[in-house]
Amino acid sequence: MATNTATVQTTNEEDAEIEAKYAELRELYLNSNHRKHIEIIDKAFKYAKQAHSGVRRRSGEPYIMHPIAVAKIVAEELGLGSTSICSALLHDVVEDTDTSVEDIKNMFNPRIALIVDGLTKISGGVFGTQASAQAENFRKLLLTMSEDIRVVLIKMADRLHNMRTLGSMPPAKQLKIAGETQYIYAPLANRLGLYAIKTELEDLSFKYEHPDKYDDLTKKVEATQKERDKLFNDVESPIRVKLEKMGLKAEIQSRVKSIYSIWRKMQNKGIPFEEIYDILAIRIVFDPVEGADEKAICWSIYSAVTDLYKPHPERIRDWVSTPKANGYEALHVTVMGPDGKWVEVQIRSRRMDDIAEKGFAAHWKYKTGENDDSELEKWLQTIKEQLKNPDSDAIDFIDNFKMNLFSSEIFVYTPKGEIKTMPKGATVLDFAFSLHTELGMQCIGAKINHKLVALNYELQSGDQVEILTSKRQQPSPEWIDNVKTAKGRACIKQLFRKEYTRLKLLGEKKLHDYLQKINVEEDADTVNRIIEHYGQPNKEEMMYKIGKGSIDLLELGQTMFKDKKSSRWVKIWNLTFGKLSLPGSDNEAQKGQKNAKKASKNTLKVTENNTNENGNGLKYRIAECCCPIPGDDILGFMEENGVYVVHKRSCGVAMRLKSSYGNRIVTAAWETHRVLSFPATIEVKGMDRVGILAEIISVISQQLKINIARLVVDTGDGLFTAQITVYIRDVEDVNNLCMNISKIRDINSVGRIETDKNVLNK
């Protein structure tokens, strides 16, 4: 849903363009396999066009172009029918016009009205002023999703079109929308099996959060296109000949790894673009053969491919025998292609490919009526159960919900050999609750592969699990520490709601009193940093654990807030918003927030100067959770006391803030003129030999004249890992340092890592 601008009537040319775009949508639907209910779609288009008449998007185009574009994504990319297309065309009329949900129900039908209601934003949160409106909107979306999955599918189409047209929004708004997309919508698309939409959402979010890195990687991918085309042709030709001899009709496609996936792999592995070997994958999509089993055909193609090319023994993924929880089925194998280059080969049937690209929407098409309880439908059932007893805070609700958007999965077996999918990290107690609530309440332990284990045993993929129960078992509030899934937490919280709430409130009081005692302002940013410090999933869980005493707050004073005022790396500076000067002080929080909205179109300039050109700047400080340095992509978050906190855009805390408090986010840029020093930590790995540490220190201290703050070395099996915290002025210094150290003999890798937030206080 996009922000409207002034009301201006459309021109004849624009009317013609609107009709042309709708004609494209109409043609798409008429050429689909759906029953042709074109009359109701025509009626929905005319109604929406009239309702949005004269209204324009921020880009300047007539507003009706947005619902048409969303409806086209729904029809073309999701393959949905007339009810969904009508709902997409009407999805903004209740929010933006005088039309009510009852009007939609009377004019169309109750199902369309239900979907439109679920897609309509609500004004303000009902869980208090601290709840993010976006979080509350998302909660409402999920409530309706439990009634009709098409609500969330259309919402995905709406979010995708907004991301495609995000360029017309102001920078701060871009960061907010990109942040919540990356935090919630991309993982949700993945969980629903919408692979194509998930990939595009990730890439577009990355484009707006890290534009320079996105452009750089895009150019590198384009520059290596010819090389990949040659590799594809060399690998594909022999496979095609083999398949023809087998009598199989198949389409062989090349697939390039997404920009975001490439960047994430570079970050996780600390390697340059040139060392990403799986940028190219080959996808074989075969047509069905009458009377033949799809699984058997997949393995016969696998055999043909591995006859031609040697497979990597650790890179075989069998999602044909055991599909992913989002319904994904395929057989993946990585083979050694010509010229010694690894290539991933993905093998799918047409049905599998359709489900892989369109997810749940396509899954419906292939229902047979027998054994249709897919993992995806079971997951939707857990969402319904979670919604029966939602948490009181909308943002905590989203954090708990996000726990269920797990990307890493394990497969475990029941005593009868049935396969169950669980999130990685799930325990025996989680498994018991996943089977039945009563089973969870009576669980006393389990037999894993015929050996007795406790309730908190962490399940491993391939485990055979037999739950042991006793009617005498009495659950305790401490059980919540032994569950990782949202269903398990919801069941235990419901049972001990009164005690849980008491301990949570006690925790809030303890934290408030402690922060007051050590003279630390209790605001959203401080609480988020403490959540990150203790590694808790959300605020609610942390407060509960503080209340029951399993989190010791005294440790905060010895680490996170130790000598805060004198710390060399927690500085309070002033900021400027270009020529716009904003007054702010600790007792002007409300005024500062009001001004921040005005300033959201401007860029926060991080400089060492104490005042801006008008002599009165707002204070800001560098976030301790991610320690950004000049050259990093950054943003500013305004605390309740008017102080701005500068985070890296990729910081986990910043991700939550963008999703939950988007109206307090501003864009930021460095203007430090290489005067100030910042801490950065690099990790060096290599062969352990006499004198190598001295050579590293010589490069840092003598050649580059850089101060070392901390050095930790770990050795074993002839190898060493060193983490070195140094004071530098910007990213260029870090890059030069890494390049010079990498030239030392026996060094295998050098790269910057996230700085430990307490590293300089130890």
C-alpha positions in Angstrom: 0.0 0.0 0.0 1.5 3.3 -1.0 1.2 6.8 0.3 -1.1 9.1 -1.6 -0.4 12.6 -2.8 -2.7 15.4 -4.0 -5.9 14.7 -5.8 -5.5 15.5 -9.5 -7.8 14.2 -12.3 -6.3 11.9 -14.8 -5.6 13.0 -18.4 -6.8 11.2 -21.5 -3.4 9.6 -22.1 -3.4 8.3 -18.5 -7.0 6.9 -18.9 -5.8 5.1 -22.0 -2.8 3.7 -20.1 -5.1 2.5 -17.3 -7.4 0.7 -19.7 -4.4 -0.9 -21.5 -2.9 -2.2 -18.2 -6.3 -3.6 -17.2 -6.6 -5.2 -20.6 -3.3 -7.0 -20.0 -4.6 -8.3 -16.7 -7.9 -9.4 -18.3 -6.0 -11.3 -21.0 -3.8 -13.0 -18.5 -6.8 -14.3 -16.6 -8.7 -15.4 -19.7 -5.7 -17.4 -20.8 -5.4 -19.2 -17.4 -6.9 -22.5 -16.4 -9.3 -20.9 -14.0 -13.1 -20.8 -14.5 -13.9 -17.6 -16.4 -15.6 -15.3 -13.9 -14.6 -12.2 -15.8 -17.8 -10.3 -15.0 -17.0 -9.9 -11.3 -13.4 -8.9 -12.1 -14.7 -6.2 -14.5 -17.0 -5.0 -11.8 -14.2 -4.9 -9.2 -12.0 -2.9 -11.6 -14.7 -0.3 -12.4 -15.5 0.1 -8.7 -11.8 0.5 -7.7 -11.1 2.9 -10.5 -14.1 5.1 -9.4 -13.1 4.9 -5.7 -9.5 6.0 -6.4 -10.5 8.6 -9.0 -8.2 11.6 -9.0 -5.8 10.1 -6.4 -2.1 9.7 -7.2 0.8 7.7 -5.8 3.9 9.5 -4.6 5.5 8.7 -7.9 2.8 10.9 -9.6 1.0 8.0 -11.4 -2.8 7.5 -10.9 -3.4 5.4 -7.8 -5.4 2.7 -9.6 -2.2 1.6 -11.4 -1.1 0.1 -8.1 -4.1 -2.2 -7.5 -3.9 -3.3 -11.2 -0.2 -4.1 -10.8 -0.9 -6.1 -7.6 -3.7 -8.0 -9.3 -1.4 -8.8 -12.2 1.2 -10.3 -9.8 -1.5 -12.3 -8.2 -2.7 -13.7 -11.5 0.6 -14.1 -13.3 3.2 -14.8 -10.6 1.0 -16.6 -8.1 -1.5 -18.2 -10.5 -4.5 -17.3 -8.3 -8.1 -16.9 -9.6 -11.0 -14.5 -9.7 -11.6 -14.1 -6.0 -8.0 -13.2 -5.4 -7.8 -10.8 -8.4 -11.0 -9.0 -7.3 -9.6 -8.7 -3.7 -6.3 -7.3 -5.1 -8.1 -4.7 -7.2 -10.2 -3.7 -4.1 -7.5 -4.1 -1.4 -7.1 -0.3 -0.7 -10.6 1.0 -1.2 -11.7 0.5 2.5 -8.5 2.1 3.8 -8.4 5.1 1.4 -12.0 5.8 0.6 -15.4 6.0 2.3 -16.2 2.4 1.3 -16.8 0.0 4.2 -16.2 -3.8 4.5 -19.9 -4.2 4.6 -20.2 -2.4 1.3 -17.8 -4.8 -0.3 -19.7 -7.7 1.2 -23.0 -6.5 -0.2 -21.6 -5.5 -3.6 -19.4 -8.6 -4.2 -19.4 -11.5 -1.7 -18.5 -12.4 2.0 -15.2 -14.1 0.9 -13.9 -11.1 -1.0 -15.0 -8.8 1.9 -13.1 -11.1 4.4 -9.9 -10.9 2.3 -10.1 -7.1 1.8 -10.7 -6.6 5.5 -7.5 -8.6 6.3 -5.6 -6.5 3.8 -6.8 -3.2 5.2 -4.6 -1.3 7.6 -6.0 -0.3 10.9 -5.5 3.1 12.4 -3.2 2.9 15.3 -2.4 0.0 17.5 -4.8 -1.4 20.1 -2.0 -2.5 22.4 -0.8 0.8 23.6 1.2 3.7 22.2 4.5 1.8 22.3 3.2 -0.8 19.8 4.3 -0.3 16.3 1.3 0.3 13.9 3.1 -1.9 11.4 3.4 -4.7 13.9 -0.3 -4.4 14.7 -1.2 -4.4 11.0 0.8 -7.6 10.6 -0.9 -9.2 13.5 -4.3 -8.4 12.0 -3.1 -9.9 8.7 -2.2 -13.1 10.4 -5.6 -13.3 12.1 -7.3 -13.2 8.7 -4.7 -15.5 7.2 -5.8 -18.2 9.5 -9.2 -18.0 7.8 -8.0 -17.7 4.2 -4.4 -18.1 3.1 -5.1 -15.9 0.1 -4.9 -12.9 2.4 -1.2 -13.3 2.9 -0.5 -14.3 -0.7 -2.1 -11.0 -1.9 -0.2 -9.1 0.8 3.0 -10.6 -0.7 2.0 -9.3 -4.1 1.2 -5.9 -2.6 4.6 -5.7 -0.8 6.4 -6.8 -3.9 4.9 -4.0 -6.0 5.7 -1.5 -3.3 9.3 -2.7 -3.3 9.5 -2.5 -7.1 8.4 1.2 -6.9 10.2 2.1 -3.8 12.5 4.6 -5.6 9.8 7.3 -5.4 9.8 7.3 -1.6 12.0 9.5 0.6 15.3 7.8 1.8 14.2 7.3 5.4 10.9 5.7 4.2 12.9 3.4 1.9 15.0 2.2 4.9 11.9 1.6 7.0 10.1 -0.4 4.3 13.2 -2.3 3.2 13.9 -3.1 6.9 10.5 -4.6 7.6 10.6 -6.4 4.3 13.9 -8.1 5.2 12.8 -8.8 8.8 9.3 -10.3 8.2 8.1 -10.5 4.6 11.0 -12.2 2.9 11.2 -15.0 5.6 7.4 -15.3 5.4 7.5 -15.6 1.6 10.2 -18.3 2.0 8.0 -20.2 4.6 5.1 -20.1 2.2 7.3 -21.5 -0.6 7.2 -18.3 -2.7 10.8 -18.7 -3.8 10.8 -16.2 -6.7 9.0 -13.5 -4.6 11.3 -14.2 -1.6 14.4 -13.8 -3.7 13.2 -10.5 -5.3 12.2 -9.0 -2.0 15.6 -9.8 -0.6 17.4 -8.3 -3.6 15.3 -5.1 -3.5 15.7 -4.7 0.2 19.5 -5.1 -0.2 19.5 -2.6 -3.1 18.0 0.2 -0.9 19.9 -0.7 2.2 23.3 -1.1 0.6 23.1 0.7 -2.8 26.9 0.8 -3.5 27.5 -2.9 -2.6 24.4 -3.8 -4.7 25.7 -1.9 -7.8 29.2 -3.3 -7.3 28.0 -6.9 -7.2 25.6 -6.4 -10.1 28.5 -5.2 -12.3 30.7 -8.1 -11.2 27.9 -10.6 -12.0 27.3 -9.0 -15.4 31.1 -8.9 -16.2 31.3 -12.7 -15.7 28.2 -13.5 -17.7 30.1 -14.7 -20.8 32.2 -17.1 -18.7 29.0 -18.5 -17.1 27.3 -18.9 -20.5 30.2 -20.9 -21.8 30.3 -23.1 -18.7 26.5 -23.7 -19.0 26.7 -24.7 -22.6 29.6 -27.0 -21.9 27.8 -28.8 -19.1 24.3 -28.7 -20.6 24.9 -30.2 -24.1 26.0 -33.7 -22.9 23.1 -33.8 -20.3 20.6 -33.0 -23.1 21.9 -35.8 -25.3 21.6 -38.3 -22.3 18.0 -37.2 -21.5 17.0 -37.6 -25.2 18.4 -41.1 -25.2 16.4 -41.9 -22.1 13.2 -40.6 -23.9 12.7 -37.8 -21.4 11.3 -34.4 -22.5 12.9 -31.7 -20.3 13.8 -28.1 -20.1 17.3 -27.2 -19.0 17.7 -23.7 -17.6 20.6 -21.8 -16.1 20.0 -20.1 -12.8 22.2 -17.3 -11.4 22.5 -16.9 -7.6 20.7 -13.7 -6.4 22.8 -10.6 -5.6 21.7 -10.8 -1.9 22.6 -14.5 -1.6 26.0 -13.8 -3.1 26.6 -10.9 -0.6 25.3 -12.9 2.3 27.7 -15.8 1.5 30.6 -13.4 1.1 29.8 -12.0 4.6 29.2 -15.4 6.3 32.4 -17.0 4.8 34.5 -13.9 4.8 35.5 -14.4 1.1 35.6 -12.2 -2.0 33.2 -12.4 -4.9 35.8 -14.3 -7.0 35.7 -17.2 -4.5 32.0 -17.8 -4.7 31.9 -21.0 -6.8 28.2 -21.7 -7.0 27.0 -18.5 -8.7 25.7 -20.7 -11.6 23.3 -23.6 -11.2 21.6 -25.7 -13.8 18.0 -26.6 -13.4 16.5 -29.7 -15.2 12.6 -29.5 -15.3 11.2 -32.7 -16.8 7.7 -33.3 -18.2 5.6 -36.0 -16.5 5.7 -39.5 -18.0 2.4 -41.4 -17.9 2.6 -44.3 -15.4 6.1 -43.4 -14.2 6.9 -42.2 -10.6 8.4 -38.7 -10.4 10.8 -39.7 -7.7 12.2 -42.6 -9.8 12.7 -40.2 -12.8 14.5 -37.7 -10.6 17.0 -40.4 -9.5 17.4 -41.8 -13.0 18.3 -38.2 -14.2 20.7 -38.0 -11.2 22.4 -41.2 -12.3 22.7 -39.9 -15.9 24.3 -36.6 -14.7 26.7 -38.3 -12.3 27.8 -40.7 -15.1 28.9 -37.6 -17.0 30.3 -35.6 -14.1 31.8 -36.6 -10.7 29.5 -35.5 -7.8 30.6 -33.8 -4.7 30.0 -36.4 -1.9 28.9 -33.8 0.7 26.7 -31.7 -1.7 23.7 -34.0 -2.4 20.3 -32.7 -1.1 17.4 -35.1 -1.3 14.2 -33.0 -1.0 12.3 -35.5 -3.1 12.1 -38.2 -0.5 11.7 -35.6 2.3 10.3 -32.2 1.0 11.1 -29.0 2.9 8.5 -27.7 5.4 7.4 -25.1 2.8 6.6 -27.8 0.3 9.7 -27.5 -1.8 10.7 -30.8 -3.6 13.8 -31.3 -5.8 17.0 -33.3 -6.0 20.2 -31.2 -5.8 23.7 -32.4 -6.6 26.9 -30.5 -7.1 29.2 -31.9 -9.8 32.7 -31.2 -11.1 32.2 -29.6 -14.5 34.7 -28.9 -17.3 37.8 -26.9 -16.3 37.5 -28.1 -12.7 34.6 -25.9 -11.8 31.8 -27.0 -9.5 28.2 -26.6 -10.8 25.0 -27.3 -8.9 22.4 -29.3 -10.8 18.7 -29.1 -9.6 16.3 -31.8 -10.8 12.5 -31.2 -10.7 9.3 -32.3 -12.3 6.9 -29.7 -13.8 4.7 -30.1 -10.7 7.7 -29.6 -8.4 8.9 -26.5 -10.3 5.4 -25.0 -10.2 5.2 -25.4 -6.4 8.8 -24.2 -6.0 8.0 -20.9 -7.8 4.4 -20.3 -6.7 4.4 -22.0 -3.3 1.1 -22.6 -1.5 -0.9 -21.2 -4.4 0.4 -24.0 -6.7 0.2 -26.6 -3.9 -3.6 -26.4 -4.0 -3.7 -27.3 -7.7 -2.1 -30.7 -7.0 -4.3 -31.8 -4.1 -5.5 -35.4 -4.6 -7.6 -35.7 -1.5 -5.3 -38.4 0.0 -2.6 -37.6 2.5 -2.8 -33.9 1.8 -1.7 -32.7 5.2 1.5 -31.0 4.0 4.0 -29.5 6.5 2.9 -26.1 5.2 -0.7 -26.8 6.3 0.5 -28.1 9.7 2.5 -24.8 10.1 -0.7 -22.8 9.3 -2.4 -24.8 12.1 0.3 -23.8 14.6 -0.3 -20.1 13.6 -4.0 -20.5 14.3 -3.2 -22.0 17.8 -0.7 -19.1 18.5 -3.4 -16.6 17.6 -5.9 -18.1 20.1 -3.8 -16.7 22.9 -1.8 -13.8 21.4 0.7 -11.9 23.5 -0.4 -8.5 24.7 2.4 -6.6 22.9 2.2 -6.6 19.1 6.0 -6.3 18.6 6.7 -9.2 20.9 4.0 -11.1 19.1 5.8 -10.6 15.8 9.1 -11.6 17.4 7.5 -14.8 18.6 5.9 -15.4 15.2 9.2 -14.9 13.5 10.6 -17.8 15.5 8.4 -20.0 13.4 9.8 -18.7 10.2 12.8 -21.0 10.6 15.0 -21.4 7.5 17.1 -24.3 9.1 15.1 -27.5 9.5 15.8 -31.0 10.9 13.9 -34.2 10.2 13.1 -36.6 13.0 11.2 -39.9 13.1 8.4 -41.2 15.2 8.7 -44.8 16.6 6.6 -45.9 13.6 8.9 -44.3 11.1 6.9 -41.2 10.2 9.0 -38.2 9.3 8.4 -34.9 11.2 9.9 -31.6 10.4 11.1 -29.4 13.3 13.1 -26.2 13.5 16.8 -26.6 14.2 17.4 -26.3 18.0 14.1 -27.9 18.9 14.0 -30.0 22.0 12.2 -33.2 23.2 9.6 -31.0 24.8 9.0 -29.1 21.5 8.5 -32.4 19.7 6.0 -33.6 22.3 3.9 -30.4 22.0 4.1 -30.6 18.2 2.4 -34.0 18.4 -0.3 -33.0 20.9 -0.7 -30.4 23.7 -1.6 -33.1 26.2 1.4 -35.2 25.3 3.6 -32.1 26.0 2.0 -31.5 29.4 2.6 -35.1 30.5 6.1 -35.4 28.9 8.8 -36.7 31.3 11.5 -37.4 28.8 12.2 -39.4 25.7 14.0 -42.3 24.1 16.2 -41.0 21.3 17.5 -43.9 19.2 16.5 -46.2 22.1 18.5 -44.2 24.7 16.9 -42.2 27.6 17.3 -38.4 27.4 15.9 -35.4 29.3 13.2 -32.9 28.4 15.8 -30.3 27.2 17.7 -32.7 24.9 18.3 -30.9 21.5 17.1 -33.0 18.6 19.4 -33.9 15.8 18.4 -34.6 12.2 17.7 -38.3 11.8 16.8 -39.0 15.5 14.1 -41.5 16.2 12.0 -40.0 19.0 9.7 -41.9 21.4 8.1 -39.5 23.9 7.7 -40.9 27.5 4.8 -39.6 29.5 3.3 -39.9 33.0 -0.1 -38.8 34.2 1.6 -37.7 37.4 3.8 -35.2 35.6 3.2 -31.6 36.7 4.5 -28.9 34.2 6.5 -26.0 35.7 7.1 -22.4 34.6 10.8 -23.3 34.0 9.7 -25.5 31.1 9.6 -22.3 28.9 13.4 -22.4 29.0 13.3 -25.8 27.4 11.2 -25.0 24.3 12.2 -23.2 21.1 9.0 -23.3 19.1 6.2 -20.8 19.3 3.6 -23.6 19.9 5.5 -24.9 22.9 5.9 -21.4 24.4 2.3 -20.6 23.8 1.1 -23.7 25.6 3.3 -23.2 28.6 2.5 -19.5 28.8 -1.2 -20.2 28.7 -0.9 -22.7 31.5 1.2 -20.3 33.7 -0.2 -17.0 32.4 -0.7 -15.4 35.8 2.8 -16.5 37.1 4.4 -15.6 33.8 2.9 -12.2 33.8 3.9 -11.6 37.4 7.5 -12.5 36.7 7.5 -10.4 33.5 6.3 -7.3 35.4 8.8 -8.0 38.2 11.5 -8.1 35.5 10.4 -4.8 34.0 10.6 -3.2 37.5 14.0 -4.7 38.2 15.4 -3.4 35.0 13.9 0.0 35.5 15.3 0.3 39.0 18.7 -1.0 38.0 19.1 1.4 35.0 17.9 4.3 37.2 20.5 3.2 39.8 23.4 3.4 37.3 22.1 6.6 35.6 21.3 5.0 32.3 18.3 6.3 30.3 15.7 3.5 29.8 14.6 3.9 26.2 13.8 1.7 23.2 17.4 1.6 22.0 18.8 0.8 25.4 16.4 -2.1 25.9 17.1 -3.4 22.4 20.8 -3.4 23.1 20.3 -5.3 26.3 18.1 -7.8 24.5 20.9 -8.3 22.0 23.5 -8.4 24.8 21.8 -11.3 26.6 20.9 -13.1 23.3 17.2 -13.1 24.0 14.6 -13.6 21.2 12.4 -10.6 22.4 11.7 -8.1 25.2 9.0 -10.3 26.8 11.3 -13.3 27.2 14.1 -11.2 28.7 11.8 -9.5 31.2 10.5 -12.9 32.3 14.0 -14.2 32.8 15.1 -11.1 34.7 12.0 -11.5 36.9 12.7 -15.1 37.8 16.4 -14.4 38.4 18.0 -16.3 35.6 19.5 -13.1 34.1 21.8 -11.2 36.4 21.6 -7.5 35.8 24.7 -6.7 37.9 26.7 -8.1 35.0 25.5 -5.2 32.8 27.3 -2.7 35.0 30.5 -4.7 34.7 30.4 -5.0 30.9 27.9 -3.1 28.8 27.7 0.1 30.9 31.1 -0.1 32.6 32.8 3.4 32.6 30.3 4.4 30.0 31.1 8.1 30.2 34.9 7.6 29.9 34.8 4.9 27.3 36.9 5.8 24.3 34.4 4.3 21.8 31.0 5.5 23.2 31.0 9.1 22.1 28.2 11.7 22.1 28.6 14.1 19.2 26.3 16.6 17.5 24.6 16.1 14.2 23.3 18.2 11.4 20.5 17.7 8.9 22.0 19.6 6.0 20.8 23.2 6.4 18.0 22.1 8.7 18.7 22.7 12.3 16.8 20.8 15.0 16.8 21.7 18.7 16.8 18.8 21.1 17.5 17.9 24.7 16.7 15.2 27.2 13.5 17.0 28.3 12.4 17.7 24.7 11.7 14.2 23.6 8.2 14.9 22.1 9.4 18.0 20.3 12.4 16.1 19.0 10.1 13.3 17.7 8.0 15.8 15.9 11.0 17.5 14.3 12.4 14.1 13.4 9.4 13.5 11.1 10.2 16.8 9.3 13.9 15.7 9.1 13.2 12.3 7.7 13.6 13.6 4.2 17.1 14.8 5.0 20.3 13.0 5.7 21.9 12.9 9.2 25.5 13.9 8.7 27.8 12.2 11.2 30.7 14.7 11.9 33.2 15.3 14.7 32.1 19.0 14.9 30.3 19.9 18.2 27.7 22.2 16.6 26.1 22.6 13.2 26.4 25.8 11.1 23.6 27.4 13.1 25.3 26.6 16.4 22.7 24.2 17.8 22.9 20.5 16.9 21.2 17.4 18.1 23.2 14.8 20.0 24.0 11.4 18.7 26.2 8.4 19.5 27.7 5.4 17.8 25.7 2.1 18.6 27.6 -0.3 20.8 25.9 -3.4 19.3 27.5 -3.1 15.8 30.2 -0.3 16.1 29.9 1.2 12.6 32.9 2.9 11.2 33.2 5.5 8.4 32.5 3.8 5.1 29.8 1.4 6.5 26.2 1.9 5.3 24.5 3.5 8.3 21.2 4.9 9.6 20.0 6.9 12.6 17.4 5.9 15.2 16.0 8.6 17.5 15.7 7.6 21.1 12.9 8.9 23.3 15.3 11.5 24.9 16.0 13.0 21.5 19.5 11.5 21.1 20.2 9.7 17.8 21.9 6.3 17.7 24.0 5.5 14.6 23.7 1.8 13.5 25.1 -0.2 10.6 22.1 -0.9 8.3 22.9 -4.6 8.5 22.9 -4.7 12.3 20.4 -7.1 13.9 19.2 -4.4 16.4 18.7 -1.9 13.6 16.7 -4.5 11.7 14.2 -4.8 14.6 14.1 -1.0 15.0 13.3 -0.5 11.3 10.5 -3.0 11.4 9.0 -1.8 14.7 9.7 1.9 15.0 10.1 3.0 11.3 8.9 6.6 11.9 12.0 7.2 14.1 14.5 6.1 11.4 16.5 8.6 9.4 19.1 8.1 6.7 22.7 8.9 7.8 26.1 9.6 6.1 29.6 9.9 7.3 31.4 13.3 7.3 34.3 12.8 9.8 37.2 14.0 7.6 39.4 11.1 9.0 39.8 12.9 12.3 38.3 10.4 14.8 39.4 6.8 15.5 37.0 3.9 15.7 37.4 0.3 16.9 37.3 -2.5 14.4 38.0 -6.2 14.8 39.7 -8.3 12.1 40.1 -12.0 12.1 43.3 -13.6 10.8 43.6 -17.3 10.0 46.7 -19.2 8.9 49.4 -21.8 9.4 51.0 -21.6 12.9 54.7 -21.1 12.6 57.4 -19.4 14.7 57.4 -15.6 14.1 54.1 -15.2 12.2 52.4 -13.3 15.0 55.4 -10.9 15.2 55.1 -10.3 11.4 51.4 -9.5 11.8 52.0 -7.0 14.6 54.9 -5.4 12.6 52.5 -4.8 9.7 49.9 -3.2 12.0 52.1 -1.2 14.3 55.2 -0.3 12.3 54.2 -0.3 8.7 50.7 1.2 9.0 51.1 3.0 12.4 47.8 1.6 13.7 47.1 1.2 17.4 46.1 -2.2 18.7 43.4 -2.3 21.4 43.2 -6.1 21.9 44.7 -9.3 20.6 43.4 -12.8 21.2 45.1 -15.8 19.6 43.9 -19.5 19.5 46.1 -22.3 18.2 45.7 -26.0 17.5 46.6 -28.7 14.9 49.2 -26.5 13.3 46.7 -23.7 12.6 45.9 -20.4 14.4 43.1 -17.9 14.6 43.7 -14.3 15.8 41.1 -11.7 16.6 42.7 -8.2 16.6 40.8 -5.0 17.6 42.5 -1.9 16.2 41.7 1.8 16.1 41.2 3.0 12.5 39.6 6.0 10.8 37.4 4.3 8.1 36.7 1.2 6.0 39.5 2.1 3.6 42.0 1.7 6.5 40.5 -1.8 7.3 40.8 -2.9 3.7 44.4 -1.7 3.5 45.2 -3.5 6.7 43.6 -6.8 5.5 45.4 -6.5 2.2 48.8 -6.0 3.8 48.4 -8.8 6.3 47.2 -11.2 3.5 50.6 -10.8 1.8 52.3 -12.5 4.8 53.4 -16.1 4.1 51.1 -18.8 5.5 48.1 -16.5 6.0 45.0 -18.2 4.7 42.3 -15.5 5.3 41.9 -12.0 6.7 38.6 -10.1 7.2 36.6 -7.8 9.4 34.2 -9.3 11.8 31.5 -7.8 14.1 33.2 -6.1 17.1 32.3 -7.7 20.5 30.3 -4.9 22.1 32.2 -5.4 25.4 35.6 -5.9 23.9 37.1 -2.7 25.1 35.7 -3.0 28.6 37.3 -6.4 29.3 
